[in-house]
Amino acid sequence: MASKILIIEDDFDLVWMIRKLLDVKGYEVLTAVTAEQGIDQFSRHIFDIQLVLLDLTLPDMEGETVLQEIFKVRPEIPVIITTGSEDRSQQRRLEASGIYAYLVKPFDLTRLVELIEQRL
């Protein structure tokens, strides 16, 4: 059975590229472009999702709030944070909360796939 990954990201082009890469690698990919959709997808597939890729800037809610909701239910799930701004204090805070990785956009898609493969 393929590992299931949830991508919560509002950049359609980035979602498309990541999804294509992960499809080729044999992963099953769920996507959401808003926090609400992401939380809904997570809730519907709560025990099937093995990893979450989460953008911190979403149109309807901060990504950190989504992260808190995810960790309330599954604190052990690996979460890779993506963000458009490099904020060291935010990065340290999120790493202390238990995220798996923190990537600043634009990031190397090969590096993203490596991180996912290392964890799964």
ChimeraX attribute file (.defattr): number of C-alpha atoms within 10 A of each C-alpha:
attribute: neighborCount
match mode: 1-to-1
recipient: residues
	/A:1	6
	/A:2	11
	/A:3	13
	/A:4	20
	/A:5	22
	/A:6	23
	/A:7	24
	/A:8	30
	/A:9	25
	/A:10	19
	/A:11	11
	/A:12	12
	/A:13	10
	/A:14	13
	/A:15	17
	/A:16	12
	/A:17	12
	/A:18	17
	/A:19	20
	/A:20	14
	/A:21	16
	/A:22	19
	/A:23	13
	/A:24	9
	/A:25	12
	/A:26	13
	/A:27	16
	/A:28	16
	/A:29	19
	/A:30	17
	/A:31	21
	/A:32	20
	/A:33	18
	/A:34	20
	/A:35	25
	/A:36	16
	/A:37	14
	/A:38	22
	/A:39	18
	/A:40	13
	/A:41	18
	/A:42	24
	/A:43	13
	/A:44	11
	/A:45	14
	/A:46	14
	/A:47	12
	/A:48	12
	/A:49	20
	/A:50	19
	/A:51	21
	/A:52	26
	/A:53	21
	/A:54	25
	/A:55	28
	/A:56	22
	/A:57	19
	/A:58	19
	/A:59	13
	/A:60	11
	/A:61	13
	/A:62	14
	/A:63	22
	/A:64	17
	/A:65	12
	/A:66	20
	/A:67	23
	/A:68	13
	/A:69	14
	/A:70	20
	/A:71	17
	/A:72	10
	/A:73	13
	/A:74	12
	/A:75	15
	/A:76	14
	/A:77	17
	/A:78	20
	/A:79	24
	/A:80	19
	/A:81	23
	/A:82	22
	/A:83	19
	/A:84	13
	/A:85	13
	/A:86	13
	/A:87	10
	/A:88	9
	/A:89	9
	/A:90	13
	/A:91	18
	/A:92	12
	/A:93	11
	/A:94	17
	/A:95	14
	/A:96	10
	/A:97	13
	/A:98	15
	/A:99	21
	/A:100	20
	/A:101	17
	/A:102	20
	/A:103	18
	/A:104	15
	/A:105	12
	/A:106	11
	/A:107	12
	/A:108	11
	/A:109	13
	/A:110	11
	/A:111	11
	/A:112	18
	/A:113	15
	/A:114	12
	/A:115	14
	/A:116	21
	/A:117	11
	/A:118	8
	/A:119	11
	/A:120	11
